[in-house]
Amino acid sequence: MEQRLPPLEFPRLSELRREAGDPAPYYFDLEDGNRIQAKHVREIESDLQGLDDAAWGLLKLDLIPLLGKRHPERSWQPLLNKLNEARGYNYLVRIGCADVQFVPRSSSRTPDLKGRLWSSTVLCEVKTINPSDDEFTAREDHSVRSIAIQLPAAFFNKLGSTLRTARDQMTIYSEGADTKKIVYLVIDYDDILHQFAPTYSKQLEAFFAQRPVPGLDVELDIKPPCYWARG
């Protein structure tokens, strides 16, 4: 029997649930006994609760068109990527930025967020590195696969390209010398339980030391080992 999100406990996800209709993304409904799913739903709601009313209104406008667009190969990933922008907003607030707001999308060169930190303008682009196509297929098929301890070259090529694109995007939007550019980077490894996250972290440290992107600060958002397994 389907269990709907209690509106008092999940007010913002409930707003989206009303917009979604049926079928809705799986995490808009709680299933009895599914602790991992329940934890995921509560974390999404917590991220959304960090937004002020104006920011929530703008993000919701971008979320609504994605509610009924399940990707044929990557399921609800586009919607989850957009939801991650709330995490970037909350990060800017945590580091002390004032006037944090989503930037209304006017072109592909518009950053996701802006704010002020003391006398400096802060721009932030939220990016998500998702599992590979092969991993998505394996998850859908429930097929057995091995997890590599060494992140592949394709991962680092994608990472470097993502960071450079984000920096260039923010530079075009504002070339001011006092503008601080931040990429809030959410990484979801092929390793579904992130068991090798500490090993991957060392590889990331080496990457940033060897291939820095000048003029860009990077904040990593990576789940710790076996995070979802703990429910």
Stockholm file with secondary structure:
# STOCKHOLM 1.0

chainA/1-231         MEQRLPPLEFPRLSELRREAGDPAPYYFDLEDGNRIQAKHVREIESDLQGLDDAAWGLLKLDLIPLLGKRHPERSWQPLLNKLNEARGYNYLVRIGCADVQFVPRSSSRTPDLKGRLWSSTVLCEVKTINPSDDEFTAREDHSVRSIAIQLPAAFFNKLGSTLRTARDQMTIYSEGADTKKIVYLVIDYDDILHQFAPTYSKQLEAFFAQRPVPGLDVELDIKPPCYWARG
#=GR chainA/1-231 SS CCEECCTTTSHHHHHHHHHHCSSCCGGGEECTTCHHHHHHHHHHHHHHHTSCHHHHHHHHHHHGGGTTCCBTTTBTHHHHHHHTHHHHHHHHHHTTCEEEEECCCCSTTCCSEEEEETTEEEEEEEEEECCCHHHHHHHHHTCCCCCCSSCCHHHHHHHHHHHHHHHHHHHHHCCCTTEEEEEEEEECCSSTTCTTHHHHHHHHHHHHHHSCCTTCEEEEEECCTTTGGGC
#=GC SS_cons         CCEECCTTTSHHHHHHHHHHCSSCCGGGEECTTCHHHHHHHHHHHHHHHTSCHHHHHHHHHHHGGGTTCCBTTTBTHHHHHHHTHHHHHHHHHHTTCEEEEECCCCSTTCCSEEEEETTEEEEEEEEEECCCHHHHHHHHHTCCCCCCSSCCHHHHHHHHHHHHHHHHHHHHHCCCTTEEEEEEEEECCSSTTCTTHHHHHHHHHHHHHHSCCTTCEEEEEECCTTTGGGC
//
